[in-house]
């Protein structure tokens, strides 16, 4: 029996809604700009044999989100979890002005952080997927301290939870 279905992905799959309502602005530079393609991806995730985990980058910030059949309906079927790794060297602080709006209008987002560089460290077993969010104090210094700033756990069939 397969426990995990893992998808490596370049751009953010979960929705970033900047305001309430159907006519709100989205980030068209990620899957929000391709709703038909995202619907096809949702169908594939729903058909996955194991729990779907999508690993994403390219937005220079850290995000943890539930993937759902309908991001505007908090009761919609959960499809899996998206884990977005922070940038290793590129800053994500250009996103700071939109964070509050996105968080308020996107209840499927469980965590976001834009001001630090780092990586995600994953440990998988048949029972749990554990992800540590690792940040460096100064990405330009080879001897910079590395801190684990959060730990997230996925159990098959359950939403991601902070440990």
mmCIF file of the C-alpha atoms, coordinates in Angstrom:
data_MODEL
# 
_entry.id   MODEL 
# 
loop_
_atom_site.group_PDB 
_atom_site.id 
_atom_site.type_symbol 
_atom_site.label_atom_id 
_atom_site.label_alt_id 
_atom_site.label_comp_id 
_atom_site.label_asym_id 
_atom_site.label_entity_id 
_atom_site.label_seq_id 
_atom_site.pdbx_PDB_ins_code 
_atom_site.Cartn_x 
_atom_site.Cartn_y 
_atom_site.Cartn_z 
_atom_site.occupancy 
_atom_site.B_iso_or_equiv 
_atom_site.pdbx_formal_charge 
_atom_site.auth_seq_id 
_atom_site.auth_comp_id 
_atom_site.auth_asym_id 
_atom_site.auth_atom_id 
_atom_site.pdbx_PDB_model_num 
ATOM 1   C CA . UNK A 1 1   ? 0.000   0.000  0.000   1.00 0.00 ? 1   UNK A CA 1 
ATOM 2   C CA . UNK A 1 2   ? 1.401   3.364  -1.028  1.00 0.00 ? 2   UNK A CA 1 
ATOM 3   C CA . UNK A 1 3   ? 1.240   5.985  1.746   1.00 0.00 ? 3   UNK A CA 1 
ATOM 4   C CA . UNK A 1 4   ? 2.590   9.124  0.040   1.00 0.00 ? 4   UNK A CA 1 
ATOM 5   C CA . UNK A 1 5   ? 2.190   10.571 -3.446  1.00 0.00 ? 5   UNK A CA 1 
ATOM 6   C CA . UNK A 1 6   ? 4.790   13.303 -3.884  1.00 0.00 ? 6   UNK A CA 1 
ATOM 7   C CA . UNK A 1 7   ? 4.753   15.974 -6.571  1.00 0.00 ? 7   UNK A CA 1 
ATOM 8   C CA . UNK A 1 8   ? 7.709   18.283 -7.219  1.00 0.00 ? 8   UNK A CA 1 
ATOM 9   C CA . UNK A 1 9   ? 6.299   21.603 -8.382  1.00 0.00 ? 9   UNK A CA 1 
ATOM 10  C CA . UNK A 1 10  ? 7.847   24.914 -9.422  1.00 0.00 ? 10  UNK A CA 1 
ATOM 11  C CA . UNK A 1 11  ? 5.127   27.481 -8.645  1.00 0.00 ? 11  UNK A CA 1 
ATOM 12  C CA . UNK A 1 12  ? 2.620   27.776 -5.781  1.00 0.00 ? 12  UNK A CA 1 
ATOM 13  C CA . UNK A 1 13  ? -0.365  25.468 -6.298  1.00 0.00 ? 13  UNK A CA 1 
ATOM 14  C CA . UNK A 1 14  ? -2.618  26.663 -3.461  1.00 0.00 ? 14  UNK A CA 1 
ATOM 15  C CA . UNK A 1 15  ? -4.699  29.796 -3.968  1.00 0.00 ? 15  UNK A CA 1 
ATOM 16  C CA . UNK A 1 16  ? -3.615  33.263 -2.843  1.00 0.00 ? 16  UNK A CA 1 
ATOM 17  C CA . UNK A 1 17  ? -6.741  35.412 -2.701  1.00 0.00 ? 17  UNK A CA 1 
ATOM 18  C CA . UNK A 1 18  ? -5.997  39.112 -2.123  1.00 0.00 ? 18  UNK A CA 1 
ATOM 19  C CA . UNK A 1 19  ? -9.596  40.119 -1.281  1.00 0.00 ? 19  UNK A CA 1 
ATOM 20  C CA . UNK A 1 20  ? -13.027 38.636 -0.595  1.00 0.00 ? 20  UNK A CA 1 
ATOM 21  C CA . UNK A 1 21  ? -15.507 37.742 -3.321  1.00 0.00 ? 21  UNK A CA 1 
ATOM 22  C CA . UNK A 1 22  ? -15.488 36.183 -6.759  1.00 0.00 ? 22  UNK A CA 1 
ATOM 23  C CA . UNK A 1 23  ? -13.965 39.245 -8.419  1.00 0.00 ? 23  UNK A CA 1 
ATOM 24  C CA . UNK A 1 24  ? -10.958 39.451 -6.077  1.00 0.00 ? 24  UNK A CA 1 
ATOM 25  C CA . UNK A 1 25  ? -7.466  39.677 -7.539  1.00 0.00 ? 25  UNK A CA 1 
ATOM 26  C CA . UNK A 1 26  ? -5.288  36.552 -7.651  1.00 0.00 ? 26  UNK A CA 1 
ATOM 27  C CA . UNK A 1 27  ? -1.583  35.972 -8.245  1.00 0.00 ? 27  UNK A CA 1 
ATOM 28  C CA . UNK A 1 28  ? -1.597  35.183 -11.963 1.00 0.00 ? 28  UNK A CA 1 
ATOM 29  C CA . UNK A 1 29  ? 2.088   34.190 -11.870 1.00 0.00 ? 29  UNK A CA 1 
ATOM 30  C CA . UNK A 1 30  ? 1.306   30.871 -10.189 1.00 0.00 ? 30  UNK A CA 1 
ATOM 31  C CA . UNK A 1 31  ? -1.416  28.205 -10.523 1.00 0.00 ? 31  UNK A CA 1 
ATOM 32  C CA . UNK A 1 32  ? -4.046  30.879 -9.720  1.00 0.00 ? 32  UNK A CA 1 
ATOM 33  C CA . UNK A 1 33  ? -3.497  32.100 -13.287 1.00 0.00 ? 33  UNK A CA 1 
ATOM 34  C CA . UNK A 1 34  ? -4.343  28.660 -14.709 1.00 0.00 ? 34  UNK A CA 1 
ATOM 35  C CA . UNK A 1 35  ? -7.646  27.605 -13.087 1.00 0.00 ? 35  UNK A CA 1 
ATOM 36  C CA . UNK A 1 36  ? -8.545  24.926 -15.648 1.00 0.00 ? 36  UNK A CA 1 
ATOM 37  C CA . UNK A 1 37  ? -5.118  23.318 -15.338 1.00 0.00 ? 37  UNK A CA 1 
ATOM 38  C CA . UNK A 1 38  ? -5.349  23.493 -11.526 1.00 0.00 ? 38  UNK A CA 1 
ATOM 39  C CA . UNK A 1 39  ? -8.745  21.756 -11.685 1.00 0.00 ? 39  UNK A CA 1 
ATOM 40  C CA . UNK A 1 40  ? -7.124  18.945 -13.701 1.00 0.00 ? 40  UNK A CA 1 
ATOM 41  C CA . UNK A 1 41  ? -4.338  18.766 -11.108 1.00 0.00 ? 41  UNK A CA 1 
ATOM 42  C CA . UNK A 1 42  ? -6.950  18.595 -8.322  1.00 0.00 ? 42  UNK A CA 1 
ATOM 43  C CA . UNK A 1 43  ? -8.576  15.632 -10.091 1.00 0.00 ? 43  UNK A CA 1 
ATOM 44  C CA . UNK A 1 44  ? -5.199  13.888 -10.264 1.00 0.00 ? 44  UNK A CA 1 
ATOM 45  C CA . UNK A 1 45  ? -4.518  14.566 -6.577  1.00 0.00 ? 45  UNK A CA 1 
ATOM 46  C CA . UNK A 1 46  ? -7.982  13.269 -5.641  1.00 0.00 ? 46  UNK A CA 1 
ATOM 47  C CA . UNK A 1 47  ? -7.221  10.045 -7.535  1.00 0.00 ? 47  UNK A CA 1 
ATOM 48  C CA . UNK A 1 48  ? -3.817  9.580  -5.860  1.00 0.00 ? 48  UNK A CA 1 
ATOM 49  C CA . UNK A 1 49  ? -3.316  6.240  -4.155  1.00 0.00 ? 49  UNK A CA 1 
ATOM 50  C CA . UNK A 1 50  ? -1.562  7.799  -1.168  1.00 0.00 ? 50  UNK A CA 1 
ATOM 51  C CA . UNK A 1 51  ? -1.689  11.090 0.684   1.00 0.00 ? 51  UNK A CA 1 
ATOM 52  C CA . UNK A 1 52  ? -0.666  13.853 -1.740  1.00 0.00 ? 52  UNK A CA 1 
ATOM 53  C CA . UNK A 1 53  ? 2.216   16.106 -0.719  1.00 0.00 ? 53  UNK A CA 1 
ATOM 54  C CA . UNK A 1 54  ? 3.276   18.853 -3.121  1.00 0.00 ? 54  UNK A CA 1 
ATOM 55  C CA . UNK A 1 55  ? 6.806   20.258 -2.713  1.00 0.00 ? 55  UNK A CA 1 
ATOM 56  C CA . UNK A 1 56  ? 7.150   23.736 -4.192  1.00 0.00 ? 56  UNK A CA 1 
ATOM 57  C CA . UNK A 1 57  ? 9.684   26.541 -4.429  1.00 0.00 ? 57  UNK A CA 1 
ATOM 58  C CA . UNK A 1 58  ? 10.304  29.607 -6.601  1.00 0.00 ? 58  UNK A CA 1 
ATOM 59  C CA . UNK A 1 59  ? 8.520   32.166 -4.421  1.00 0.00 ? 59  UNK A CA 1 
ATOM 60  C CA . UNK A 1 60  ? 11.437  32.881 -2.019  1.00 0.00 ? 60  UNK A CA 1 
ATOM 61  C CA . UNK A 1 61  ? 9.275   32.357 1.072   1.00 0.00 ? 61  UNK A CA 1 
ATOM 62  C CA . UNK A 1 62  ? 7.832   29.603 3.249   1.00 0.00 ? 62  UNK A CA 1 
ATOM 63  C CA . UNK A 1 63  ? 4.220   28.428 3.017   1.00 0.00 ? 63  UNK A CA 1 
ATOM 64  C CA . UNK A 1 64  ? 2.303   25.468 4.448   1.00 0.00 ? 64  UNK A CA 1 
ATOM 65  C CA . UNK A 1 65  ? -1.198  24.975 3.057   1.00 0.00 ? 65  UNK A CA 1 
ATOM 66  C CA . UNK A 1 66  ? -3.974  22.442 2.769   1.00 0.00 ? 66  UNK A CA 1 
ATOM 67  C CA . UNK A 1 67  ? -4.873  21.669 -0.835  1.00 0.00 ? 67  UNK A CA 1 
ATOM 68  C CA . UNK A 1 68  ? -8.634  21.553 -1.396  1.00 0.00 ? 68  UNK A CA 1 
ATOM 69  C CA . UNK A 1 69  ? -11.099 20.932 -4.207  1.00 0.00 ? 69  UNK A CA 1 
ATOM 70  C CA . UNK A 1 70  ? -12.413 24.496 -3.675  1.00 0.00 ? 70  UNK A CA 1 
ATOM 71  C CA . UNK A 1 71  ? -10.170 26.991 -1.890  1.00 0.00 ? 71  UNK A CA 1 
ATOM 72  C CA . UNK A 1 72  ? -13.079 29.371 -1.286  1.00 0.00 ? 72  UNK A CA 1 
ATOM 73  C CA . UNK A 1 73  ? -15.034 26.760 0.690   1.00 0.00 ? 73  UNK A CA 1 
ATOM 74  C CA . UNK A 1 74  ? -13.387 25.863 4.028   1.00 0.00 ? 74  UNK A CA 1 
ATOM 75  C CA . UNK A 1 75  ? -15.507 22.679 4.160   1.00 0.00 ? 75  UNK A CA 1 
ATOM 76  C CA . UNK A 1 76  ? -14.329 21.468 0.718   1.00 0.00 ? 76  UNK A CA 1 
ATOM 77  C CA . UNK A 1 77  ? -12.642 18.101 0.350   1.00 0.00 ? 77  UNK A CA 1 
ATOM 78  C CA . UNK A 1 78  ? -8.978  18.115 1.326   1.00 0.00 ? 78  UNK A CA 1 
ATOM 79  C CA . UNK A 1 79  ? -6.694  16.792 -1.424  1.00 0.00 ? 79  UNK A CA 1 
ATOM 80  C CA . UNK A 1 80  ? -3.342  16.967 0.329   1.00 0.00 ? 80  UNK A CA 1 
ATOM 81  C CA . UNK A 1 81  ? -0.704  19.358 1.616   1.00 0.00 ? 81  UNK A CA 1 
ATOM 82  C CA . UNK A 1 82  ? 1.604   21.844 -0.087  1.00 0.00 ? 82  UNK A CA 1 
ATOM 83  C CA . UNK A 1 83  ? 4.979   22.636 1.479   1.00 0.00 ? 83  UNK A CA 1 
ATOM 84  C CA . UNK A 1 84  ? 6.729   25.646 -0.069  1.00 0.00 ? 84  UNK A CA 1 
ATOM 85  C CA . UNK A 1 85  ? 10.441  25.999 0.667   1.00 0.00 ? 85  UNK A CA 1 
ATOM 86  C CA . UNK A 1 86  ? 11.987  29.385 1.432   1.00 0.00 ? 86  UNK A CA 1 
ATOM 87  C CA . UNK A 1 87  ? 14.601  30.841 -0.867  1.00 0.00 ? 87  UNK A CA 1 
ATOM 88  C CA . UNK A 1 88  ? 18.178  29.766 -0.268  1.00 0.00 ? 88  UNK A CA 1 
ATOM 89  C CA . UNK A 1 89  ? 19.609  33.149 -1.230  1.00 0.00 ? 89  UNK A CA 1 
ATOM 90  C CA . UNK A 1 90  ? 16.875  35.293 -2.841  1.00 0.00 ? 90  UNK A CA 1 
ATOM 91  C CA . UNK A 1 91  ? 14.765  37.484 -0.546  1.00 0.00 ? 91  UNK A CA 1 
ATOM 92  C CA . UNK A 1 92  ? 11.000  37.119 -0.300  1.00 0.00 ? 92  UNK A CA 1 
ATOM 93  C CA . UNK A 1 93  ? 10.368  40.369 1.535   1.00 0.00 ? 93  UNK A CA 1 
ATOM 94  C CA . UNK A 1 94  ? 8.649   41.882 -1.520  1.00 0.00 ? 94  UNK A CA 1 
ATOM 95  C CA . UNK A 1 95  ? 5.644   39.796 -0.442  1.00 0.00 ? 95  UNK A CA 1 
ATOM 96  C CA . UNK A 1 96  ? 5.330   41.483 2.982   1.00 0.00 ? 96  UNK A CA 1 
ATOM 97  C CA . UNK A 1 97  ? 2.767   44.100 1.800   1.00 0.00 ? 97  UNK A CA 1 
ATOM 98  C CA . UNK A 1 98  ? 0.305   41.417 0.657   1.00 0.00 ? 98  UNK A CA 1 
ATOM 99  C CA . UNK A 1 99  ? 0.669   38.889 3.498   1.00 0.00 ? 99  UNK A CA 1 
ATOM 100 C CA . UNK A 1 100 ? -2.172  40.123 5.704   1.00 0.00 ? 100 UNK A CA 1 
ATOM 101 C CA . UNK A 1 101 ? -4.658  40.232 2.822   1.00 0.00 ? 101 UNK A CA 1 
ATOM 102 C CA . UNK A 1 102 ? -3.676  36.786 1.560   1.00 0.00 ? 102 UNK A CA 1 
ATOM 103 C CA . UNK A 1 103 ? -3.839  35.234 5.033   1.00 0.00 ? 103 UNK A CA 1 
ATOM 104 C CA . UNK A 1 104 ? -7.284  36.708 5.824   1.00 0.00 ? 104 UNK A CA 1 
ATOM 105 C CA . UNK A 1 105 ? -8.750  35.633 2.474   1.00 0.00 ? 105 UNK A CA 1 
ATOM 106 C CA . UNK A 1 106 ? -7.068  32.208 2.250   1.00 0.00 ? 106 UNK A CA 1 
ATOM 107 C CA . UNK A 1 107 ? -8.052  30.067 5.270   1.00 0.00 ? 107 UNK A CA 1 
ATOM 108 C CA . UNK A 1 108 ? -6.362  26.972 3.797   1.00 0.00 ? 108 UNK A CA 1 
ATOM 109 C CA . UNK A 1 109 ? -2.942  28.589 4.454   1.00 0.00 ? 109 UNK A CA 1 
ATOM 110 C CA . UNK A 1 110 ? -1.599  27.317 7.767   1.00 0.00 ? 110 UNK A CA 1 
ATOM 111 C CA . UNK A 1 111 ? 1.768   29.124 7.843   1.00 0.00 ? 111 UNK A CA 1 
ATOM 112 C CA . UNK A 1 112 ? 3.712   31.708 5.897   1.00 0.00 ? 112 UNK A CA 1 
ATOM 113 C CA . UNK A 1 113 ? 7.006   33.512 6.412   1.00 0.00 ? 113 UNK A CA 1 
ATOM 114 C CA . UNK A 1 114 ? 8.798   35.753 3.936   1.00 0.00 ? 114 UNK A CA 1 
ATOM 115 C CA . UNK A 1 115 ? 11.754  37.383 5.633   1.00 0.00 ? 115 UNK A CA 1 
ATOM 116 C CA . UNK A 1 116 ? 14.244  34.525 6.077   1.00 0.00 ? 116 UNK A CA 1 
ATOM 117 C CA . UNK A 1 117 ? 16.290  32.290 3.799   1.00 0.00 ? 117 UNK A CA 1 
ATOM 118 C CA . UNK A 1 118 ? 16.630  28.594 4.430   1.00 0.00 ? 118 UNK A CA 1 
ATOM 119 C CA . UNK A 1 119 ? 15.171  25.243 3.472   1.00 0.00 ? 119 UNK A CA 1 
ATOM 120 C CA . UNK A 1 120 ? 12.728  22.535 4.497   1.00 0.00 ? 120 UNK A CA 1 
ATOM 121 C CA . UNK A 1 121 ? 13.941  19.289 6.014   1.00 0.00 ? 121 UNK A CA 1 
ATOM 122 C CA . UNK A 1 122 ? 11.637  16.274 5.599   1.00 0.00 ? 122 UNK A CA 1 
ATOM 123 C CA . UNK A 1 123 ? 11.480  12.976 7.465   1.00 0.00 ? 123 UNK A CA 1 
ATOM 124 C CA . UNK A 1 124 ? 9.082   10.329 6.168   1.00 0.00 ? 124 UNK A CA 1 
ATOM 125 C CA . UNK A 1 125 ? 7.740   7.155  7.692   1.00 0.00 ? 125 UNK A CA 1 
ATOM 126 C CA . UNK A 1 126 ? 4.652   5.129  6.809   1.00 0.00 ? 126 UNK A CA 1 
ATOM 127 C CA . UNK A 1 127 ? 2.780   6.899  9.640   1.00 0.00 ? 127 UNK A CA 1 
ATOM 128 C CA . UNK A 1 128 ? 3.974   10.504 9.436   1.00 0.00 ? 128 UNK A CA 1 
ATOM 129 C CA . UNK A 1 129 ? 5.579   13.112 7.212   1.00 0.00 ? 129 UNK A CA 1 
ATOM 130 C CA . UNK A 1 130 ? 7.479   15.601 9.369   1.00 0.00 ? 130 UNK A CA 1 
ATOM 131 C CA . UNK A 1 131 ? 8.793   18.849 7.928   1.00 0.00 ? 131 UNK A CA 1 
ATOM 132 C CA . UNK A 1 132 ? 11.146  21.193 9.749   1.00 0.00 ? 132 UNK A CA 1 
ATOM 133 C CA . UNK A 1 133 ? 11.345  24.812 8.585   1.00 0.00 ? 133 UNK A CA 1 
ATOM 134 C CA . UNK A 1 134 ? 15.054  25.709 8.809   1.00 0.00 ? 134 UNK A CA 1 
ATOM 135 C CA . UNK A 1 135 ? 16.217  29.346 8.641   1.00 0.00 ? 135 UNK A CA 1 
ATOM 136 C CA . UNK A 1 136 ? 19.655  30.906 8.599   1.00 0.00 ? 136 UNK A CA 1 
ATOM 137 C CA . UNK A 1 137 ? 20.290  34.221 10.339  1.00 0.00 ? 137 UNK A CA 1 
ATOM 138 C CA . UNK A 1 138 ? 22.547  35.532 7.560   1.00 0.00 ? 138 UNK A CA 1 
ATOM 139 C CA . UNK A 1 139 ? 22.510  33.726 4.191   1.00 0.00 ? 139 UNK A CA 1 
ATOM 140 C CA . UNK A 1 140 ? 25.737  35.496 3.158   1.00 0.00 ? 140 UNK A CA 1 
ATOM 141 C CA . UNK A 1 141 ? 27.735  34.116 6.113   1.00 0.00 ? 141 UNK A CA 1 
ATOM 142 C CA . UNK A 1 142 ? 28.960  30.514 5.840   1.00 0.00 ? 142 UNK A CA 1 
ATOM 143 C CA . UNK A 1 143 ? 29.035  30.209 9.640   1.00 0.00 ? 143 UNK A CA 1 
ATOM 144 C CA . UNK A 1 144 ? 25.565  31.673 10.207  1.00 0.00 ? 144 UNK A CA 1 
ATOM 145 C CA . UNK A 1 145 ? 23.455  29.887 12.807  1.00 0.00 ? 145 UNK A CA 1 
ATOM 146 C CA . UNK A 1 146 ? 20.678  27.636 11.491  1.00 0.00 ? 146 UNK A CA 1 
ATOM 147 C CA . UNK A 1 147 ? 17.431  27.489 13.468  1.00 0.00 ? 147 UNK A CA 1 
ATOM 148 C CA . UNK A 1 148 ? 14.411  25.209 13.247  1.00 0.00 ? 148 UNK A CA 1 
ATOM 149 C CA . UNK A 1 149 ? 11.571  27.745 13.445  1.00 0.00 ? 149 UNK A CA 1 
ATOM 150 C CA . UNK A 1 150 ? 8.653   25.382 13.026  1.00 0.00 ? 150 UNK A CA 1 
ATOM 151 C CA . UNK A 1 151 ? 7.758   21.739 12.609  1.00 0.00 ? 151 UNK A CA 1 
ATOM 152 C CA . UNK A 1 152 ? 4.747   20.475 10.658  1.00 0.00 ? 152 UNK A CA 1 
ATOM 153 C CA . UNK A 1 153 ? 3.353   16.941 10.702  1.00 0.00 ? 153 UNK A CA 1 
ATOM 154 C CA . UNK A 1 154 ? 1.135   15.190 8.175   1.00 0.00 ? 154 UNK A CA 1 
ATOM 155 C CA . UNK A 1 155 ? -0.569  11.920 8.981   1.00 0.00 ? 155 UNK A CA 1 
ATOM 156 C CA . UNK A 1 156 ? -2.256  10.052 6.111   1.00 0.00 ? 156 UNK A CA 1 
ATOM 157 C CA . UNK A 1 157 ? -5.769  11.361 5.538   1.00 0.00 ? 157 UNK A CA 1 
ATOM 158 C CA . UNK A 1 158 ? -5.431  14.245 8.000   1.00 0.00 ? 158 UNK A CA 1 
ATOM 159 C CA . UNK A 1 159 ? -4.714  17.965 7.537   1.00 0.00 ? 159 UNK A CA 1 
ATOM 160 C CA . UNK A 1 160 ? -1.202  19.201 8.236   1.00 0.00 ? 160 UNK A CA 1 
ATOM 161 C CA . UNK A 1 161 ? -0.693  20.234 11.870  1.00 0.00 ? 161 UNK A CA 1 
ATOM 162 C CA . UNK A 1 162 ? 1.955   22.218 13.673  1.00 0.00 ? 162 UNK A CA 1 
ATOM 163 C CA . UNK A 1 163 ? 3.942   20.011 16.045  1.00 0.00 ? 163 UNK A CA 1 
# 
